[in-house]
Amino acid sequence: RPAARVFEPGSGRVMEVLTTEPGVQFYTGNFLDGSAKGKGGVHYQQHYGFCLEAQHFPDSINQPKFPSVVLKPGDTYKQTTVYKFGVRK
């Protein structure tokens, strides 16, 4: 199922996240401080990137109304997450 879509209007780049997981964690790089060096020697500053991570809801183990995250011996857990990239004009 579709979970997130990101569009960058300057380049037209699009990223879509499809997942069987019930939730998506969004991280905005709040704690990037310039000490990490990337492509071309660029130092990554606050908000220079983000992550979209498919997962169960945070604190699921302690929330009885959330989907269970407990696996018992012999249980199998399977999930699928797809990241699709494209360009929109």
C-alpha positions as CSV (number, residue, x, y, z in Angstrom):
1,R,0.0,0.0,0.0
2,P,1.2,3.6,-0.6
3,A,2.7,5.1,2.6
4,A,4.6,8.2,1.5
5,R,5.4,10.3,-1.5
6,V,8.1,13.0,-1.8
7,F,8.4,15.5,-4.7
8,E,11.3,17.9,-5.3
9,P,9.9,20.6,-7.7
10,G,13.3,21.9,-8.9
11,S,14.4,18.7,-10.4
12,G,11.1,16.9,-10.7
13,R,12.4,13.9,-8.7
14,V,9.8,11.8,-7.0
15,M,10.2,9.1,-4.3
16,E,7.4,6.8,-3.3
17,V,7.3,4.4,-0.4
18,L,5.0,1.4,-0.6
19,T,4.9,-1.0,2.4
20,T,3.0,-3.7,4.2
21,E,4.1,-2.2,7.5
22,P,1.5,-0.2,9.5
23,G,3.6,2.9,10.0
24,V,6.4,5.1,8.6
25,Q,9.1,6.8,10.7
26,F,10.1,10.3,9.3
27,Y,13.5,11.6,10.3
28,T,14.6,15.0,9.2
29,G,18.3,15.1,10.1
30,N,17.8,17.4,13.1
31,F,21.0,16.3,14.6
32,L,23.3,16.5,11.6
33,D,26.0,18.9,12.7
34,G,28.4,19.2,9.7
35,S,30.8,16.5,10.9
36,A,29.6,13.9,8.4
37,K,31.2,14.3,5.0
38,G,29.4,13.1,1.8
39,K,29.7,13.1,-1.9
40,G,32.0,15.7,-3.3
41,G,33.3,16.5,0.2
42,V,30.0,18.2,1.2
43,H,29.5,18.4,5.0
44,Y,26.0,17.4,5.9
45,Q,24.3,20.1,8.0
46,Q,21.0,20.1,9.9
47,H,18.2,19.1,7.6
48,Y,20.4,18.2,4.6
49,G,18.6,14.9,4.3
50,F,15.7,12.8,5.6
51,C,14.7,9.2,6.0
52,L,11.4,7.4,5.5
53,E,11.6,4.1,7.4
54,A,8.7,1.6,7.2
55,Q,8.1,0.0,10.5
56,H,5.6,-1.0,13.2
57,F,4.3,1.8,15.3
58,P,6.7,3.1,18.0
59,D,6.1,1.6,21.4
60,S,3.9,-1.1,19.9
61,I,5.0,-3.6,22.5
62,N,3.3,-1.5,25.3
63,Q,0.2,-0.4,23.4
64,P,-2.5,-3.1,23.4
65,K,-4.5,-1.4,20.6
66,F,-1.5,-1.4,18.2
67,P,-0.7,-4.4,16.0
68,S,1.3,-7.0,17.8
69,V,5.1,-7.1,17.3
70,V,5.6,-10.4,19.3
71,L,7.0,-13.4,17.4
72,K,6.7,-16.8,19.1
73,P,9.0,-19.7,18.4
74,G,8.2,-21.1,15.0
75,D,6.4,-17.9,13.8
76,T,7.5,-16.3,10.6
77,Y,7.5,-12.6,10.0
78,K,7.3,-11.2,6.5
79,Q,7.0,-7.7,5.3
80,T,7.7,-5.9,2.0
81,T,8.8,-2.3,1.5
82,V,9.4,-0.8,-2.0
83,Y,11.1,2.5,-2.7
84,K,10.2,3.8,-6.2
85,F,12.2,6.7,-7.8
86,G,11.2,8.6,-10.8
87,V,11.0,12.0,-12.5
88,R,7.8,14.1,-13.0
89,K,7.8,16.9,-15.5
